[in-house]
Amino acid sequence: MINFKDLNYRRNSFKDKFCENSKFEKRKFKKMGARKIGILGVLFLFCITSFLNNSFSANASSQSVLGIARGGTNANSAERASKNLGRIDSINYNNTDNEFPSSKATYDYINYALNGKFVIAGGNQKVTECLASKNCGEANSWEGAMSSGGSANIWYNIATDGKKFVVAGANGLVSECLAANNCALSSNWTSPIQTPQFIGTWQNIAYGNNEFIAVGGAMTISFCKSSSNCGIASNWSTPTQTPSSSDTPAWWGVAYGNGKYIVTGHNGYISQCLASTDCTIGSNWSQIVKVPGTTNYVDGFMYNDGKFIGVGDGGVTGCLATSDCSVASSWTTVTKIPDGHGILRDITYGEGKYIAVGDAGYIAQCQDTNDCLNGQNWTGFSNSPGQNSYWISAAYGNGFFVTAGSIGKVSVCKASSNCSISDNWSTAITLEGINDSDGNWWNITYAKPGMS
């Protein structure tokens, strides 16, 4: 099993480097406004006082202060820290009284700026987050699962541009939270609202081309510019229907890459829209075609390194982005992943490898040096430690893969290890507060400033 205690956390490394960089930042003060000077002053004082603050001592034995040494050498980490320090003053503190944030809030903001964080959304509109500098394989590293809307509705998906998180789900509801805030607190989310002329459930949401796109029931799509407040209904385009079929009741997946949007759905159907056209108009989407070899649907779907790749009914398929993906022959025939059980529900990528997750606690890996559009190049295992039900979603960030799924379970694998071996995944934990009428985590994502 992965031993998180062996991870190289060095909090003194950050203290020294941060204070050293703060001296450099002083020379910029005259060019900055009063607010930025004040914030940088707080950060400078923080490097002196935070280690004396009891609020940070509780987890000192198992966590780094900022996780500086995690996933790399001190030299590389210090370089990453110095590159990110210039971004800290632009973080939105969501404080209308122009007061400085508390020391813990400052600590969390800097943590997020340097290392990013994972955010999960699920049943009963629950949302939780874990700063990526922490051990996200431990339950106490996750902020308590708070309802972002106080409703029994479900958030089926979450997406980010690195500046905000946007969730979408049942009854056509959407909401947003600024990424620099604690998104485990319901007060930091906009009140859930229905998109205009709502037609059903939003099954998925993705970010690309400077906008968020939600897809779902009745083959509908809707867009919101990332520069807008996606928690306001009028900032979403009126949902429009793409070309459809009587045996394709909903779109399940969506991704953007190489100037095109692609949606995937029931019975292996897909449709494409070129971003050079107005994709808020249904007629600009291609006629739907079926991916060769599918008998159910393509569920997990993403774009990476010049190709669209999806997983679903026990196998994998894909289309090179330079091809016309509106044509069925441009897609590889679905090939089963060896020892795969049932449905594969999501796919993610990081550090040269793809990770797919699905039913029966199944997790599989493919190195991108192989042809990952061929299921035979994947290896995996069933019945993850502590999870014999199903994984629904996975994400990569800060050197780790994190998967989430049924019964509120979460598990972590260090990306530099072989994640096709069960012993390299932490024993699945159940996050408090999610095991209720819909006890599932439906989607997880990772964000870091500047990632978009």
Secondary structure as the mmCIF struct_conf table of DSSP 4:
data_model
#
loop_
_struct_conf.conf_type_id
_struct_conf.id
_struct_conf.beg_label_comp_id
_struct_conf.beg_label_asym_id
_struct_conf.beg_label_seq_id
_struct_conf.end_label_comp_id
_struct_conf.end_label_asym_id
_struct_conf.end_label_seq_id
HELX_RH_3T_P HELX_RH_3T_P1 PHE A 4 ASP A 6
BEND BEND1 LEU A 7 LEU A 7
HELX_RH_AL_P HELX_RH_AL_P1 ARG A 11 LYS A 26
TURN_TY1_P TURN_TY1_P1 ARG A 27 LYS A 28
HELX_RH_3T_P HELX_RH_3T_P2 PHE A 29 LYS A 31
BEND BEND2 MET A 32 MET A 32
HELX_RH_AL_P HELX_RH_AL_P2 ALA A 34 THR A 49
HELX_RH_3T_P HELX_RH_3T_P3 SER A 50 LEU A 52
HELX_RH_3T_P HELX_RH_3T_P4 ASN A 54 PHE A 56
TURN_TY1_P TURN_TY1_P2 SER A 57 SER A 62
BEND BEND3 GLN A 63 GLN A 63
BEND BEND4 VAL A 65 LEU A 66
TURN_TY1_P TURN_TY1_P3 ILE A 68 GLY A 71
BEND BEND5 GLY A 72 GLY A 72
HELX_RH_AL_P HELX_RH_AL_P3 ASN A 74 ILE A 88
TURN_TY1_P TURN_TY1_P4 ASP A 89 SER A 90
TURN_TY1_P TURN_TY1_P5 THR A 96 ASP A 97
HELX_LH_PP_P HELX_LH_PP_P1 GLU A 99 SER A 102
HELX_RH_AL_P HELX_RH_AL_P4 SER A 103 ASN A 115
STRN STRN1 LYS A 117 GLY A 122
HELX_RH_3T_P HELX_RH_3T_P5 GLY A 123 GLN A 125
STRN STRN2 LYS A 126 LEU A 131
TURN_TY1_P TURN_TY1_P6 ALA A 132 SER A 133
BEND BEND6 LYS A 134 LYS A 134
TURN_TY1_P TURN_TY1_P7 CYS A 136 GLY A 137
BEND BEND7 GLU A 138 GLU A 138
HELX_RH_3T_P HELX_RH_3T_P6 ALA A 139 SER A 141
BEND BEND8 TRP A 142 TRP A 142
HELX_LH_PP_P HELX_LH_PP_P2 GLU A 143 GLY A 144
STRN STRN3 MET A 146 SER A 147
BEND BEND9 SER A 148 ALA A 152
STRN STRN4 TRP A 155 THR A 160
BEND BEND10 GLY A 162 LYS A 163
STRN STRN5 LYS A 164 GLY A 169
HELX_RH_3T_P HELX_RH_3T_P7 ALA A 170 GLY A 172
STRN STRN6 LEU A 173 LEU A 178
TURN_TY1_P TURN_TY1_P8 ALA A 179 ALA A 180
BEND BEND11 ASN A 181 ASN A 181
TURN_TY1_P TURN_TY1_P9 CYS A 183 ALA A 184
BEND BEND12 LEU A 185 LEU A 185
HELX_RH_3T_P HELX_RH_3T_P8 SER A 186 ASN A 188
STRN STRN7 TRP A 189 TRP A 189
HELX_LH_PP_P HELX_LH_PP_P3 THR A 190 PRO A 192
STRN STRN8 ILE A 193 GLN A 194
HELX_LH_PP_P HELX_LH_PP_P4 THR A 195 THR A 195
TURN_TY1_P TURN_TY1_P10 PRO A 196 GLN A 197
BEND BEND13 GLY A 200 GLY A 200
STRN STRN9 TRP A 202 GLY A 208
TURN_TY1_P TURN_TY1_P11 ASN A 209 ASN A 210
STRN STRN10 GLU A 211 GLY A 216
STRN STRN11 GLY A 217 GLY A 217
TURN_TY1_P TURN_TY1_P12 ALA A 218 MET A 219
STRN STRN12 THR A 220 LYS A 225
TURN_TY1_P TURN_TY1_P13 SER A 226 SER A 227
BEND BEND14 SER A 228 SER A 228
TURN_TY1_P TURN_TY1_P14 CYS A 230 GLY A 231
BEND BEND15 ILE A 232 ILE A 232
HELX_RH_3T_P HELX_RH_3T_P9 ALA A 233 ASN A 235
STRN STRN13 TRP A 236 TRP A 236
HELX_LH_PP_P HELX_LH_PP_P5 SER A 237 PRO A 239
STRN STRN14 THR A 240 GLN A 241
HELX_LH_PP_P HELX_LH_PP_P6 THR A 242 THR A 242
BEND BEND16 PRO A 243 PRO A 243
STRN STRN15 SER A 245 SER A 245
TURN_TY1_P TURN_TY1_P15 SER A 246 ASP A 247
STRN STRN16 THR A 248 THR A 248
STRN STRN17 ALA A 250 ALA A 250
STRN STRN18 TRP A 251 GLY A 257
TURN_TY1_P TURN_TY1_P16 ASN A 258 GLY A 259
STRN STRN19 LYS A 260 GLY A 265
STRN STRN20 HIS A 266 HIS A 266
TURN_TY1_P TURN_TY1_P17 ASN A 267 GLY A 268
STRN STRN21 TYR A 269 LEU A 274
TURN_TY1_P TURN_TY1_P18 ALA A 275 SER A 276
BEND BEND17 THR A 277 THR A 277
TURN_TY1_P TURN_TY1_P19 CYS A 279 THR A 280
BEND BEND18 ILE A 281 ILE A 281
HELX_RH_3T_P HELX_RH_3T_P10 GLY A 282 ASN A 284
BEND BEND19 TRP A 285 TRP A 285
HELX_LH_PP_P HELX_LH_PP_P7 SER A 286 ILE A 288
STRN STRN22 VAL A 289 LYS A 290
HELX_LH_PP_P HELX_LH_PP_P8 VAL A 291 VAL A 291
TURN_TY1_P TURN_TY1_P20 PRO A 292 GLY A 293
BEND BEND20 THR A 295 ASN A 296
STRN STRN23 TYR A 297 TYR A 297
STRN STRN24 VAL A 298 ASN A 304
TURN_TY1_P TURN_TY1_P21 ASP A 305 GLY A 306
STRN STRN25 LYS A 307 GLY A 312
BEND BEND21 ASP A 313 GLY A 314
STRN STRN26 GLY A 315 LEU A 320
TURN_TY1_P TURN_TY1_P22 ALA A 321 THR A 322
BEND BEND22 SER A 323 SER A 323
TURN_TY1_P TURN_TY1_P23 CYS A 325 SER A 326
BEND BEND23 VAL A 327 VAL A 327
HELX_RH_3T_P HELX_RH_3T_P11 ALA A 328 SER A 330
STRN STRN27 TRP A 331 TRP A 331
HELX_LH_PP_P HELX_LH_PP_P9 THR A 332 VAL A 334
STRN STRN28 THR A 335 LYS A 336
HELX_LH_PP_P HELX_LH_PP_P10 ILE A 337 ILE A 337
TURN_TY1_P TURN_TY1_P24 PRO A 338 ASP A 339
BEND BEND24 GLY A 342 GLY A 342
STRN STRN29 LEU A 344 GLY A 350
TURN_TY1_P TURN_TY1_P25 GLU A 351 GLY A 352
STRN STRN30 LYS A 353 GLY A 358
HELX_RH_3T_P HELX_RH_3T_P12 ASP A 359 GLY A 361
STRN STRN31 TYR A 362 GLN A 367
TURN_TY1_P TURN_TY1_P26 ASP A 368 THR A 369
BEND BEND25 ASN A 370 ASN A 370
TURN_TY1_P TURN_TY1_P27 CYS A 372 LEU A 373
BEND BEND26 ASN A 374 ASN A 374
HELX_RH_3T_P HELX_RH_3T_P13 GLY A 375 ASN A 377
STRN STRN32 THR A 379 PHE A 381
BEND BEND27 SER A 382 ASN A 383
STRN STRN33 SER A 384 SER A 384
TURN_TY1_P TURN_TY1_P28 PRO A 385 GLY A 386
STRN STRN34 GLN A 387 GLN A 387
BEND BEND28 SER A 389 SER A 389
STRN STRN35 TRP A 391 GLY A 397
TURN_TY1_P TURN_TY1_P29 ASN A 398 GLY A 399
STRN STRN36 PHE A 400 GLY A 405
HELX_RH_3T_P HELX_RH_3T_P14 SER A 406 GLY A 408
STRN STRN37 LYS A 409 LYS A 414
TURN_TY1_P TURN_TY1_P30 ALA A 415 SER A 416
BEND BEND29 SER A 417 SER A 417
TURN_TY1_P TURN_TY1_P31 CYS A 419 SER A 420
BEND BEND30 ILE A 421 ILE A 421
HELX_RH_3T_P HELX_RH_3T_P15 SER A 422 ASN A 424
STRN STRN38 TRP A 425 TRP A 425
HELX_LH_PP_P HELX_LH_PP_P11 SER A 426 ALA A 428
STRN STRN39 ILE A 429 THR A 430
HELX_LH_PP_P HELX_LH_PP_P12 LEU A 431 LEU A 431
TURN_TY1_P TURN_TY1_P32 GLU A 432 GLY A 433
BEND BEND31 ASP A 436 ASP A 436
TURN_TY1_P TURN_TY1_P33 SER A 437 ASP A 438
STRN STRN40 TRP A 441 ALA A 447
TURN_TY1_P TURN_TY1_P34 PRO A 449 GLY A 450
#
